[in-house]
Amino acid sequence: MPTTIRRAVLSLPAAPPGPENPLPALLPPRGPHRLDAAQRALLPAAMVRQIGYAPLRSVLPVRRRDGYTRKRVPTDIEAIVIENDRLRATVLPGLGGRVHSLEHKPTRTQLLYRNPVVQPAEFALNGAWFSGGIEWNIGATGHTSLSMAPLHAARVPAPGGGEMLRLWEWERMRDLPFQVDLWLPDDSDFLYVGVRVRNPHDRPAPVYWWSNIAVPETPTGRVLAPADEAWCFGYDRTLRRAPVPASEGTDRTYPLNSEHAADFFYEVPDGARRWIAALDADGRGLVQTSTDLLRGRKLFVWGAGSGGRRWQQWLTEPGTPGYAEIQAGLARTQLEHVRLDAEAEFSWLEAYGPLAADPATVHGADWTAARGEVAARLEAALPRADVDAAYAAWRPYADLDPKETLATGSGWGALEVERGRFDLPGTPFAPTTLGEEQNPWLELLRSGYMSPPRQDLPPTTLVSPYWRDQLETAETGNRLYDRHVAYHLGVARWHAGDRSQAVRSWEQIADDHWPSMRCLAVADAQDGHPGRAADRFLHAFEAACTARREGLEWAAATTALGRETIEALLAVDRADEAASVLLRLRPAVRERGRFRLLHARILLAQGDAEGARAIFDGGFEVDDLREGDDVLTTTWREAAPGEGVPGRYDFRMRPE
């Protein structure tokens, strides 16, 4: 059959991602991938430079998405299917362009771990994320903020005839457009993926990219890559060099041989072909390869310990097999960011397909022979020269305009193109995609004036240097308008690192503007004034409750602000006031697992360990538990000293 691209509908149990959190995310994400100065001193100089290059100050201008639950309902999800005689790939344009499944038709084999549910969890830089398939991670260390966001999608002419699927968007944290082109040459066993990240600005930009591939995890499955060493990152925040395949007496290329969660970033020698494969007991499975620019290769394992097993269950449903992740990135490790010069671009080609190798050699004790066997079978199935040739053939097609729109992303790219007058062949950000969120900024761009919002909720703030300059020179004169601009200007200054001027902006208006009071509370907490921070959080919460209206955005704002206020009060031993704040939240909010956990912490602070233990005994689930967060373990141990952590609350990702 000729290669086809068609729309489809995928019906899955899914928990909605919930409304965006209107409170500006002033702080960097609480991810585990951080190293202290002592750790960095032990690393190669080039790696240290890239680890220290442009760390993410916050996810601004992106909003957090933390209002999801674990209540899944049957949901029809828009999909796009790319198919030829050999492969069938199903892509979800409304969920970050995720490749949900990749089926090898002759053997009826699913090459990826295909999650049977869509269950948001607190893994993306801005919150909601789900596991499975192939995801395109751009932005900064972690899972992209576009994990559960729509991308633009369209048909585009493909090299050699036929069509390919183009996905594209404007990544807002680094302010960069990118595209992902997927196609299947006729009779090919490999899905080709052309990727381009462009920097249209007059200044360099930090770039992060990792293609994250979930593969089935079995006791006899092995991950192979062309390396004899790896940088091992443990969730105790250590990065150390380790031999491959065995370290500390254990072969770590079998994912279930590790007890705890870990990352293994393979040291692929310069000049060696870039590839990684996950093969089962019969020597069969998935291989990924690329042109040389995509230098990094990684294995992530959850581990065989109770915490890793609990996470596996948490991200899907009971009875579902586990998964490991094999990944490919621009840098050696995910702690690094790579400089992209002004008006330049990065582009490369990836290929995904089945591989069959001799199982005795693949699983033999001779690691050199094992990876040599995989390399030879890959070269026979898809020669390295063919990948380079496919990349060269694709490059002229990367600039071709789409033929037919299949899905629509956000309007933020259209706003930036309007602002910068950028010429971006192949990725049109049409003015028709501009919407209500972009209109105030379009008004500021065209007139130097920005109309105040209709409700006293924090609107989205743009924080790039250009928009900050626009705010600095915006027309003033109307009190309500001045307050609106001062709030935005404070957020933009904070993001730029000018904290004293940010505080000054908010202090001018905070007495009758609770969003600014809340920003001041965050600043106080960061500056080592926890008592004043608690006072200001409480002031902001009470004012927000007084002004509260009906609607999902108001509910999201007061819920998030209530949580921040309770945590700030607990930090300064004001448990009774924290209990009062909890009671002011809606009953449905108080029943959420996060707030039941906060209730247990309040009871412990009040000296009622028995009451806290009763909450645990009653059972709850913290919907937005973040990877590496030990709060469940530490709270349980206070409530039930000397007792082991029950399985349902055991999410430990590191040794004790």
MARBARO-341347 format. One line per 8 residues: number of its first residue (from 0); their letters; for each residue x, y, z of C-alpha. Coordinates in Angstrom, 1 decimal, always signed. Example, Ala and Ser with C-alpha at 12.3 -4.5 7.8 and 13.67 -1.06 7.14 Angstrom:
% residues 2
0) as) +12.3:-4.5:+7.8 ~ +13.7:-1.1:+7.1;
***
This chain:
% residues 656
0) mpttirra) +0.0:+0.0:+0.0 ~ +1.2:+3.6:-0.6 ~ +2.1:+5.7:+2.4 ~ -1.0:+7.4:+3.8 ~ -1.8:+10.0:+6.4 ~ -5.3:+10.1:+7.8 ~ -7.2:+11.5:+10.7 ~ -8.4:+9.1:+13.4;
8) vlslpaap) -10.0:+9.0:+16.8 ~ -8.4:+7.2:+19.7 ~ -10.7:+6.2:+22.6 ~ -9.0:+5.9:+25.9 ~ -9.7:+6.4:+29.6 ~ -8.3:+9.8:+30.3 ~ -8.2:+12.3:+33.2 ~ -8.6:+15.9:+31.9;
16) pgpenplp) -5.5:+18.1:+32.5 ~ -7.7:+20.7:+34.3 ~ -7.5:+24.4:+34.0 ~ -4.3:+26.4:+33.9 ~ -3.2:+27.9:+37.2 ~ -3.4:+31.7:+36.9 ~ -0.8:+32.4:+39.6 ~ +2.5:+33.2:+37.8;
24) allpprgp) +5.1:+30.5:+38.3 ~ +7.9:+32.8:+39.7 ~ +10.1:+30.0:+40.9 ~ +12.1:+27.3:+38.9 ~ +10.6:+23.9:+38.7 ~ +11.3:+21.6:+41.6 ~ +13.0:+18.9:+39.5 ~ +15.6:+16.5:+40.9;
32) hrldaaqr) +18.2:+17.1:+38.2 ~ +20.4:+19.6:+40.1 ~ +24.1:+19.4:+41.2 ~ +25.8:+21.4:+43.9 ~ +29.2:+23.0:+43.4 ~ +31.1:+20.1:+44.9 ~ +29.5:+17.7:+42.4 ~ +30.2:+20.1:+39.4;
40) allpaamv) +33.9:+20.4:+40.4 ~ +34.3:+16.7:+39.6 ~ +33.0:+16.9:+36.0 ~ +34.7:+17.7:+32.7 ~ +35.0:+21.5:+32.0 ~ +32.8:+21.4:+28.8 ~ +30.1:+19.6:+30.6 ~ +30.2:+22.0:+33.5;
48) rqigyapl) +29.9:+25.0:+31.1 ~ +26.8:+23.5:+29.6 ~ +25.3:+22.6:+33.0 ~ +25.8:+26.2:+34.1 ~ +24.6:+27.7:+30.9 ~ +21.3:+29.7:+31.2 ~ +19.6:+27.7:+34.0 ~ +15.8:+28.1:+34.0;
56) rsvlpvrr) +14.7:+30.8:+36.4 ~ +11.1:+29.8:+36.0 ~ +8.7:+28.4:+33.5 ~ +7.3:+31.9:+32.7 ~ +5.6:+32.9:+30.5 ~ +4.0:+29.4:+30.6 ~ +1.4:+28.8:+33.2 ~ +1.4:+25.8:+35.5;
64) rdgytrkr) -1.2:+23.0:+35.0 ~ -1.8:+21.4:+38.3 ~ -5.6:+21.1:+38.5 ~ -5.9:+17.5:+37.2 ~ -7.2:+14.5:+39.2 ~ -7.1:+10.8:+38.9 ~ -10.7:+10.5:+37.8 ~ -10.5:+9.0:+34.3;
72) vptdieai) -13.4:+8.9:+31.9 ~ -13.8:+7.5:+28.4 ~ -12.4:+10.1:+26.1 ~ -12.2:+10.5:+22.3 ~ -8.7:+11.9:+21.4 ~ -7.9:+13.2:+18.0 ~ -5.1:+11.2:+16.3 ~ -3.2:+11.2:+13.0;
80) viendrlr) -2.2:+7.8:+11.6 ~ +0.9:+7.5:+9.3 ~ +1.0:+4.1:+7.6 ~ +2.7:+2.1:+4.9 ~ +3.0:-1.7:+4.2 ~ +5.4:-2.1:+7.1 ~ +4.6:+0.4:+9.9 ~ +1.7:+2.2:+11.5;
88) atvlpglg) +2.4:+5.2:+13.6 ~ -0.3:+6.9:+15.6 ~ +0.3:+10.6:+16.6 ~ -1.6:+12.7:+19.1 ~ -1.3:+16.4:+17.9 ~ -3.4:+17.7:+20.8 ~ -1.0:+16.1:+23.4 ~ +2.4:+17.5:+22.5;
96) grvhsleh) +2.6:+15.6:+19.2 ~ +3.2:+12.4:+21.1 ~ +3.7:+9.2:+19.0 ~ +1.4:+7.1:+21.0 ~ +2.1:+3.8:+19.2 ~ +4.4:+2.4:+16.5 ~ +3.3:-1.0:+15.1 ~ +5.5:-3.3:+12.9;
104) kptrtqll) +2.8:-4.8:+10.7 ~ +4.5:-7.9:+9.4 ~ +5.2:-9.2:+12.9 ~ +2.2:-7.5:+14.5 ~ +4.6:-6.1:+17.1 ~ +4.1:-3.0:+19.1 ~ +7.6:-1.4:+19.3 ~ +6.8:+1.2:+21.9;
112) yrnpvvqp) +5.3:+1.1:+25.4 ~ +1.7:+2.1:+24.6 ~ +0.0:+3.4:+27.7 ~ -3.7:+2.3:+27.8 ~ -4.7:+5.4:+29.7 ~ -3.9:+9.1:+29.7 ~ -3.2:+9.9:+33.3 ~ -1.6:+13.3:+34.1;
120) aefalnga) +1.2:+13.4:+36.7 ~ +3.5:+16.1:+38.0 ~ +6.5:+15.5:+35.7 ~ +6.4:+18.2:+33.1 ~ +8.2:+21.5:+33.8 ~ +4.8:+23.1:+34.2 ~ +3.0:+20.2:+35.8 ~ +0.8:+17.8:+33.8;
128) wfsggiew) +2.5:+15.0:+31.8 ~ +1.7:+11.4:+30.9 ~ +3.8:+8.4:+30.1 ~ +4.2:+6.3:+27.0 ~ +5.2:+6.5:+23.4 ~ +7.7:+9.0:+21.9 ~ +7.7:+12.6:+23.2 ~ +9.5:+15.6:+21.9;
136) nigatght) +11.2:+17.4:+24.8 ~ +12.2:+20.9:+24.1 ~ +12.8:+23.8:+26.5 ~ +14.9:+23.0:+29.6 ~ +15.9:+20.0:+31.8 ~ +12.8:+18.0:+32.2 ~ +9.6:+17.1:+30.3 ~ +8.5:+19.8:+28.0;
144) slsmaplh) +5.7:+22.3:+29.0 ~ +4.0:+21.2:+25.8 ~ +3.5:+17.7:+27.1 ~ -0.3:+18.1:+27.1 ~ -0.7:+21.1:+24.8 ~ -1.8:+21.1:+21.2 ~ +0.7:+21.5:+18.3 ~ +0.0:+22.7:+14.8;
152) aarvpapg) -0.1:+19.8:+12.4 ~ -0.4:+19.6:+8.6 ~ +0.4:+17.5:+5.5 ~ +3.6:+18.5:+3.7 ~ +5.2:+17.0:+0.6 ~ +7.8:+14.3:+1.6 ~ +11.2:+13.6:+0.0 ~ +10.9:+11.1:-2.8;
160) ggemlrlw) +7.2:+11.7:-3.3 ~ +4.2:+11.2:-1.0 ~ +3.5:+13.1:+2.1 ~ +4.8:+13.7:+5.6 ~ +3.2:+14.9:+8.8 ~ +4.6:+18.2:+10.1 ~ +4.2:+19.2:+13.8 ~ +5.3:+22.7:+14.9;
168) ewermrdl) +4.9:+25.2:+17.7 ~ +6.6:+28.2:+19.4 ~ +8.4:+27.0:+22.6 ~ +7.7:+29.9:+24.9 ~ +10.2:+29.4:+27.8 ~ +13.2:+29.7:+25.4 ~ +11.2:+31.7:+22.8 ~ +12.0:+29.4:+19.9;
176) pfqvdlwl) +10.0:+27.9:+17.1 ~ +10.5:+24.2:+16.2 ~ +9.2:+21.6:+13.9 ~ +9.0:+17.8:+13.7 ~ +8.5:+16.1:+10.3 ~ +7.4:+12.5:+10.3 ~ +7.2:+10.3:+7.2 ~ +7.4:+6.7:+6.1;
184) pddsdfly) +9.2:+6.0:+2.8 ~ +7.4:+3.4:+0.7 ~ +8.2:-0.2:+1.9 ~ +10.4:+1.2:+4.8 ~ +10.7:-0.5:+8.1 ~ +11.8:+2.8:+9.7 ~ +9.8:+5.9:+10.7 ~ +11.9:+9.0:+9.7;
192) vgvrvrnp) +11.7:+12.1:+11.8 ~ +13.3:+15.4:+10.7 ~ +13.6:+17.9:+13.5 ~ +14.5:+21.6:+13.3 ~ +14.9:+24.2:+16.1 ~ +15.4:+27.8:+14.9 ~ +16.6:+30.9:+16.7 ~ +15.2:+33.9:+14.8;
200) hdrpapvy) +16.4:+36.4:+17.3 ~ +19.5:+38.7:+17.3 ~ +20.9:+37.0:+20.5 ~ +22.0:+33.5:+21.2 ~ +19.6:+31.1:+22.9 ~ +20.0:+28.0:+25.1 ~ +18.5:+24.8:+23.6 ~ +17.5:+21.6:+25.2;
208) wwsniavp) +16.2:+18.6:+23.2 ~ +15.6:+15.0:+24.2 ~ +13.5:+12.5:+22.2 ~ +12.1:+10.3:+24.9 ~ +11.0:+6.8:+23.9 ~ +9.1:+4.5:+26.3 ~ +9.8:+0.8:+25.6 ~ +8.3:-2.3:+27.2;
216) etptgrvl) +10.2:-3.4:+30.4 ~ +10.7:-7.2:+30.9 ~ +13.1:-9.1:+33.2 ~ +15.0:-10.3:+30.2 ~ +15.0:-7.1:+28.1 ~ +18.3:-5.4:+27.5 ~ +19.2:-1.8:+26.4 ~ +22.3:-1.5:+24.3;
224) apadeawc) +24.2:+1.5:+23.0 ~ +27.7:+2.0:+21.5 ~ +29.5:+2.9:+24.8 ~ +31.7:+1.5:+27.4 ~ +31.0:+4.2:+30.0 ~ +28.0:+6.2:+31.1 ~ +27.3:+9.1:+33.4 ~ +25.0:+7.7:+36.1;
232) fgydrtlr) +22.6:+10.2:+37.7 ~ +21.0:+9.0:+40.9 ~ +18.1:+10.7:+42.6 ~ +20.4:+11.5:+45.5 ~ +21.6:+14.2:+43.1 ~ +24.9:+12.7:+42.2 ~ +26.4:+12.4:+38.7 ~ +29.3:+10.0:+38.4;
240) rapvpase) +31.1:+8.1:+35.7 ~ +30.3:+4.3:+35.6 ~ +31.4:+1.4:+33.4 ~ +29.0:-0.2:+31.0 ~ +27.4:-2.7:+31.2 ~ +28.2:-3.6:+34.8 ~ +28.7:-1.2:+37.8 ~ +28.9:-2.2:+41.5;
248) gtdrtypl) +28.8:-5.8:+40.4 ~ +25.5:-5.6:+38.5 ~ +24.7:-5.4:+34.8 ~ +22.7:-2.2:+34.6 ~ +21.8:-2.6:+30.9 ~ +18.9:-4.8:+32.1 ~ +16.5:-2.2:+33.6 ~ +15.1:-4.4:+36.3;
256) nsehaadf) +18.6:-5.1:+37.7 ~ +18.6:-1.6:+39.3 ~ +16.9:-1.3:+42.6 ~ +16.2:+2.5:+42.4 ~ +15.4:+5.0:+39.7 ~ +18.4:+6.2:+37.8 ~ +19.6:+7.8:+34.5 ~ +22.5:+6.3:+32.5;
264) fyevpdga) +23.8:+8.8:+30.0 ~ +26.0:+6.8:+27.6 ~ +29.4:+8.2:+26.6 ~ +29.2:+7.6:+22.8 ~ +32.7:+8.1:+21.3 ~ +33.2:+10.9:+18.8 ~ +32.8:+9.5:+15.3 ~ +30.8:+6.5:+16.4;
272) rrwiaald) +27.3:+6.0:+14.9 ~ +24.6:+7.3:+17.2 ~ +22.0:+4.6:+18.2 ~ +20.3:+3.0:+21.1 ~ +18.2:-0.2:+21.1 ~ +15.9:-2.1:+23.5 ~ +15.8:-5.8:+22.7 ~ +13.9:-8.7:+24.3;
280) adgrglvq) +15.0:-12.2:+25.2 ~ +14.7:-13.2:+21.5 ~ +16.9:-10.3:+20.4 ~ +14.0:-8.3:+19.0 ~ +12.8:-4.9:+19.7 ~ +13.2:-1.2:+18.8 ~ +16.2:+0.7:+17.6 ~ +16.6:+4.4:+17.3;
288) tstdllrg) +19.4:+6.1:+15.3 ~ +20.1:+9.6:+14.0 ~ +22.5:+11.9:+12.3 ~ +25.5:+12.9:+14.4 ~ +24.2:+16.2:+15.8 ~ +21.9:+14.3:+18.2 ~ +24.9:+13.0:+20.2 ~ +23.4:+11.9:+23.6;
296) rklfvwga) +21.9:+8.6:+24.4 ~ +20.3:+7.7:+27.7 ~ +18.5:+4.8:+29.6 ~ +16.1:+5.7:+32.4 ~ +14.9:+3.0:+34.8 ~ +12.4:+3.1:+37.5 ~ +14.1:+0.3:+39.3 ~ +12.8:-2.9:+40.8;
304) gsggrrwq) +12.3:-1.5:+44.3 ~ +8.9:-0.8:+45.9 ~ +9.0:+2.9:+45.0 ~ +9.8:+2.4:+41.4 ~ +7.0:-0.3:+41.1 ~ +4.6:+2.1:+42.7 ~ +5.4:+4.8:+40.3 ~ +4.8:+2.4:+37.4;
312) qwltepgt) +1.4:+1.6:+38.7 ~ +0.6:+5.2:+39.4 ~ +1.2:+6.3:+35.8 ~ -1.1:+3.7:+34.2 ~ -3.5:+1.1:+35.6 ~ -3.2:-2.2:+37.5 ~ -2.1:-5.1:+35.5 ~ -0.2:-3.0:+32.9;
320) pgyaeiqa) +3.4:-4.0:+32.1 ~ +6.1:-1.5:+33.1 ~ +8.3:+0.5:+30.9 ~ +11.8:+1.9:+30.6 ~ +12.9:+5.0:+28.6 ~ +15.6:+5.2:+26.0 ~ +16.4:+8.7:+24.9 ~ +18.4:+10.8:+22.4;
328) glartqle) +19.5:+14.3:+23.0 ~ +21.7:+17.2:+21.8 ~ +24.0:+17.1:+24.8 ~ +25.7:+14.3:+26.7 ~ +23.4:+14.6:+29.7 ~ +20.0:+16.2:+30.4 ~ +21.5:+18.6:+32.9 ~ +23.1:+20.5:+30.0;
336) hvrldaea) +21.9:+23.2:+27.6 ~ +23.5:+23.9:+24.2 ~ +24.1:+27.4:+22.8 ~ +22.3:+28.2:+19.5 ~ +23.6:+31.3:+17.9 ~ +21.5:+34.2:+16.7 ~ +19.6:+33.6:+13.4 ~ +20.9:+30.0:+13.3;
344) efswleay) +19.3:+26.6:+13.6 ~ +19.8:+23.0:+14.7 ~ +18.5:+20.2:+12.5 ~ +18.9:+16.5:+12.4 ~ +17.2:+13.3:+11.3 ~ +16.1:+10.4:+13.5 ~ +14.9:+6.9:+12.5 ~ +12.8:+4.4:+14.5;
352) gplaadpa) +12.2:+0.8:+13.5 ~ +12.4:-2.9:+14.4 ~ +15.6:-4.8:+14.9 ~ +16.3:-8.5:+15.1 ~ +19.7:-9.7:+16.4 ~ +21.2:-12.9:+17.5 ~ +19.8:-13.4:+21.1 ~ +22.8:-15.4:+22.3;
360) tvhgadwt) +25.2:-12.6:+21.4 ~ +22.9:-9.8:+22.5 ~ +22.5:-11.3:+25.9 ~ +26.0:-12.8:+26.2 ~ +28.7:-11.9:+28.7 ~ +30.9:-10.2:+26.0 ~ +29.6:-6.6:+25.9 ~ +31.8:-5.6:+22.9;
368) aargevaa) +30.3:-8.5:+21.0 ~ +26.8:-7.7:+22.1 ~ +26.8:-4.1:+20.9 ~ +28.8:-5.0:+17.9 ~ +26.1:-7.5:+16.9 ~ +23.4:-4.8:+17.2 ~ +25.5:-2.3:+15.3 ~ +26.0:-4.8:+12.5;
376) rleaalpr) +22.3:-5.7:+12.2 ~ +21.4:-2.0:+12.3 ~ +23.9:-1.3:+9.5 ~ +22.4:-4.1:+7.4 ~ +18.8:-2.9:+8.1 ~ +19.5:+0.9:+7.7 ~ +23.0:+1.9:+6.7 ~ +24.5:+5.0:+8.3;
384) advdaaya) +25.0:+6.5:+4.8 ~ +21.3:+6.1:+4.1 ~ +20.4:+8.1:+7.2 ~ +22.8:+10.9:+6.2 ~ +21.3:+10.8:+2.7 ~ +17.8:+10.9:+4.0 ~ +18.7:+14.0:+6.1 ~ +20.2:+15.7:+3.0;
392) awrpyadl) +17.1:+14.9:+1.0 ~ +14.7:+16.2:+3.7 ~ +16.4:+19.6:+4.3 ~ +14.9:+21.3:+1.2 ~ +11.5:+19.9:+2.2 ~ +11.7:+21.4:+5.6 ~ +10.9:+24.8:+4.2 ~ +7.9:+23.8:+2.1;
400) dpketlat) +4.6:+25.3:+3.2 ~ +1.9:+22.9:+4.5 ~ -0.7:+21.6:+2.1 ~ -3.6:+20.8:+4.5 ~ -4.0:+21.8:+8.1 ~ -4.8:+18.8:+10.3 ~ -4.7:+20.4:+13.8 ~ -4.2:+23.8:+15.3;
408) gsgwgale) -1.9:+24.8:+18.2 ~ -1.7:+28.1:+20.1 ~ -1.7:+31.7:+18.9 ~ +1.6:+32.6:+20.7 ~ +3.7:+31.9:+17.6 ~ +1.5:+34.2:+15.5 ~ +2.0:+37.0:+18.1 ~ +5.8:+36.6:+18.1;
416) vergrfdl) +5.9:+36.5:+14.3 ~ +3.8:+39.7:+14.2 ~ +6.2:+41.3:+16.8 ~ +9.4:+40.3:+15.2 ~ +8.4:+40.2:+11.5 ~ +10.1:+36.8:+11.3 ~ +10.3:+34.9:+8.1 ~ +9.9:+31.2:+9.0;
424) pgtpfapt) +9.4:+29.1:+5.9 ~ +7.7:+25.8:+6.5 ~ +6.1:+26.8:+9.8 ~ +3.4:+29.4:+9.3 ~ +2.0:+30.9:+12.4 ~ -1.2:+32.3:+10.9 ~ -2.8:+35.5:+12.3 ~ -6.1:+33.5:+12.4;
432) tlgeeqnp) -4.7:+31.6:+15.4 ~ -4.5:+34.8:+17.5 ~ -7.1:+34.6:+20.3 ~ -8.2:+36.1:+23.6 ~ -5.0:+35.4:+25.4 ~ -2.9:+37.2:+22.8 ~ -5.2:+40.2:+22.2 ~ -3.9:+42.4:+25.1;
440) wlellrsg) -0.3:+41.9:+24.0 ~ -1.3:+42.6:+20.4 ~ -2.9:+45.8:+21.6 ~ +0.3:+46.7:+23.5 ~ +2.4:+46.0:+20.4 ~ +0.3:+48.1:+18.1 ~ -0.7:+51.0:+20.3 ~ +1.6:+51.0:+23.4;
448) ymspprqd) -1.5:+50.5:+25.5 ~ -2.9:+47.4:+27.2 ~ -6.5:+47.2:+28.4 ~ -7.0:+46.0:+32.0 ~ -8.6:+42.5:+32.4 ~ -12.3:+42.2:+33.1 ~ -11.7:+40.2:+36.3 ~ -9.1:+40.6:+39.1;
456) lppttlvs) -7.3:+37.4:+38.1 ~ -3.6:+37.3:+37.2 ~ -3.5:+37.4:+33.4 ~ -0.6:+35.8:+31.4 ~ +2.5:+37.9:+31.5 ~ +5.1:+37.8:+28.6 ~ +8.6:+38.2:+29.9 ~ +11.1:+38.2:+27.0;
464) pywrdqle) +13.4:+41.3:+26.7 ~ +11.2:+42.8:+24.0 ~ +8.0:+42.6:+26.0 ~ +9.6:+43.8:+29.1 ~ +10.8:+46.9:+27.2 ~ +7.3:+47.4:+25.9 ~ +5.9:+47.4:+29.5 ~ +8.6:+49.8:+30.7;
472) taetgnrl) +7.5:+52.3:+28.1 ~ +3.7:+51.6:+28.1 ~ +1.3:+54.6:+28.3 ~ +0.0:+55.3:+31.8 ~ -2.4:+57.7:+33.4 ~ -5.4:+55.6:+34.5 ~ -5.2:+54.1:+38.0 ~ -6.6:+50.8:+37.0;
480) ydrhvayh) -4.4:+50.7:+33.9 ~ -1.3:+51.7:+35.9 ~ -2.0:+48.8:+38.4 ~ -2.3:+46.4:+35.5 ~ +1.0:+47.4:+33.9 ~ +2.8:+47.6:+37.2 ~ +1.8:+44.0:+38.0 ~ +3.0:+42.7:+34.6;
488) lgvarwha) +6.2:+44.8:+34.8 ~ +7.0:+43.2:+38.2 ~ +6.6:+39.7:+36.8 ~ +8.8:+40.5:+33.8 ~ +11.5:+42.2:+36.0 ~ +11.5:+39.2:+38.4 ~ +12.0:+36.8:+35.5 ~ +14.9:+38.9:+34.3;
496) gdrsqavr) +16.6:+38.7:+37.7 ~ +15.9:+42.3:+38.7 ~ +14.2:+41.3:+41.9 ~ +14.5:+44.6:+43.7 ~ +12.7:+46.5:+40.9 ~ +10.1:+43.7:+40.7 ~ +9.3:+44.1:+44.4 ~ +9.1:+47.8:+44.0;
504) sweqiadd) +6.5:+47.4:+41.2 ~ +4.3:+45.1:+43.3 ~ +4.7:+47.2:+46.5 ~ +3.1:+50.2:+44.7 ~ -0.2:+48.3:+44.2 ~ -0.3:+45.3:+46.6 ~ -2.6:+46.8:+49.2 ~ -5.6:+46.5:+46.9;
512) hwpsmrcl) -4.3:+44.0:+44.4 ~ -4.0:+40.5:+45.8 ~ -2.0:+39.0:+42.9 ~ +0.8:+41.5:+43.6 ~ +0.6:+40.7:+47.3 ~ +1.0:+37.0:+46.6 ~ +4.0:+37.8:+44.4 ~ +5.5:+39.8:+47.3;
520) avadaqdg) +5.0:+36.8:+49.5 ~ +6.9:+34.6:+47.1 ~ +9.7:+37.2:+47.1 ~ +9.8:+37.3:+50.9 ~ +10.0:+33.5:+51.1 ~ +12.9:+33.5:+48.7 ~ +14.7:+36.3:+50.5 ~ +14.6:+34.5:+53.9;
528) hpgraadr) +11.7:+36.3:+55.5 ~ +9.3:+33.4:+56.1 ~ +7.2:+35.2:+58.8 ~ +6.5:+38.2:+56.5 ~ +5.9:+35.8:+53.6 ~ +3.2:+33.9:+55.7 ~ +1.5:+37.3:+56.5 ~ +1.4:+38.3:+52.9;
536) flhafeaa) +0.2:+34.9:+51.6 ~ -2.6:+35.1:+54.2 ~ -3.5:+38.6:+53.2 ~ -3.6:+37.6:+49.5 ~ -5.7:+34.5:+50.2 ~ -8.3:+36.4:+52.2 ~ -8.6:+39.1:+49.5 ~ -8.9:+36.5:+46.8;
544) ctarregl) -11.6:+34.7:+48.7 ~ -13.5:+38.0:+49.1 ~ -13.2:+38.8:+45.4 ~ -13.8:+35.2:+44.2 ~ -16.3:+34.6:+41.4 ~ -17.6:+31.4:+39.9 ~ -15.6:+29.7:+37.2 ~ -12.8:+27.3:+36.7;
552) ewaaatta) -10.0:+29.9:+36.7 ~ -11.1:+31.4:+40.0 ~ -11.3:+27.9:+41.5 ~ -7.8:+27.1:+40.2 ~ -6.4:+30.4:+41.6 ~ -7.9:+30.1:+45.1 ~ -7.0:+26.4:+45.3 ~ -3.3:+27.1:+44.4;
560) lgretiea) -3.1:+30.1:+46.6 ~ -4.7:+28.2:+49.5 ~ -2.0:+25.5:+49.2 ~ +0.8:+28.1:+49.1 ~ -0.7:+29.9:+52.2 ~ -1.0:+26.7:+54.2 ~ +2.6:+25.6:+53.4 ~ +3.9:+29.1:+54.3;
568) llavdrad) +2.0:+29.1:+57.6 ~ +3.3:+25.6:+58.5 ~ +6.8:+26.8:+57.8 ~ +6.6:+29.3:+60.7 ~ +4.7:+27.1:+63.1 ~ +1.3:+28.7:+62.7 ~ -0.7:+25.5:+62.4 ~ -4.0:+26.9:+63.7;
576) eaasvllr) -4.1:+29.6:+61.1 ~ -3.2:+27.0:+58.4 ~ -6.2:+24.9:+59.6 ~ -8.5:+28.0:+59.2 ~ -7.3:+28.5:+55.6 ~ -7.9:+24.8:+54.9 ~ -11.5:+25.2:+56.1 ~ -12.1:+28.1:+53.8;
584) lrpavrer) -11.4:+26.0:+50.8 ~ -14.3:+24.3:+49.0 ~ -15.3:+20.9:+50.4 ~ -14.3:+19.2:+47.1 ~ -10.9:+20.8:+47.2 ~ -10.3:+19.7:+50.8 ~ -11.1:+16.1:+49.7 ~ -8.2:+16.1:+47.2;
592) grfrllha) -5.2:+14.0:+48.2 ~ -2.9:+17.0:+48.3 ~ -5.1:+18.8:+50.8 ~ -5.7:+15.6:+52.9 ~ -1.9:+15.4:+53.1 ~ -1.8:+19.0:+54.2 ~ -4.4:+18.3:+56.8 ~ -2.2:+15.5:+58.2;
600) rillaqgd) +0.7:+17.9:+58.3 ~ -1.4:+20.4:+60.2 ~ -2.5:+17.8:+62.7 ~ +1.1:+16.8:+63.3 ~ +2.1:+20.4:+63.8 ~ -0.8:+20.7:+66.4 ~ +0.6:+17.6:+68.2 ~ -2.1:+15.2:+67.0;
608) aegaraif) -0.2:+12.3:+65.5 ~ -3.1:+10.0:+66.0 ~ -5.4:+12.2:+63.9 ~ -2.7:+12.4:+61.2 ~ -2.3:+8.6:+61.2 ~ -6.1:+8.3:+60.8 ~ -6.0:+10.3:+57.6 ~ -3.4:+7.9:+56.2;
616) dggfevdd) -5.4:+4.9:+57.3 ~ -8.5:+6.3:+55.5 ~ -6.5:+6.4:+52.3 ~ -5.8:+9.2:+49.8 ~ -3.8:+9.8:+46.6 ~ -1.8:+12.9:+46.0 ~ -2.7:+13.6:+42.4 ~ +0.2:+16.0:+41.8;
624) lregddvl) +3.0:+14.2:+43.5 ~ +6.3:+15.1:+41.9 ~ +9.1:+12.7:+41.1 ~ +11.7:+12.7:+43.8 ~ +9.4:+14.3:+46.4 ~ +9.7:+12.6:+49.8 ~ +6.8:+14.4:+51.5 ~ +4.6:+11.3:+51.7;
632) tttwreaa) +7.4:+9.3:+53.3 ~ +8.4:+12.0:+55.8 ~ +4.9:+12.8:+56.8 ~ +4.1:+9.1:+57.3 ~ +7.1:+8.6:+59.5 ~ +6.0:+11.4:+61.8 ~ +2.5:+10.0:+62.0 ~ +3.6:+6.4:+62.5;
640) pgegvpgr) +7.2:+6.4:+63.9 ~ +8.9:+3.1:+63.6 ~ +6.5:+1.6:+61.0 ~ +7.4:+0.8:+57.4 ~ +5.9:+2.9:+54.7 ~ +2.8:+1.3:+53.3 ~ +3.0:+0.3:+49.6 ~ +0.3:+2.7:+48.5;
648) ydfrmrpe) +2.4:+5.7:+49.9 ~ +5.9:+4.4:+48.9 ~ +7.2:+6.5:+46.0 ~ +10.8:+6.5:+47.1 ~ +13.2:+6.9:+44.2 ~ +16.5:+6.7:+46.0 ~ +18.2:+4.7:+48.8 ~ +17.5:+5.6:+52.4;
***
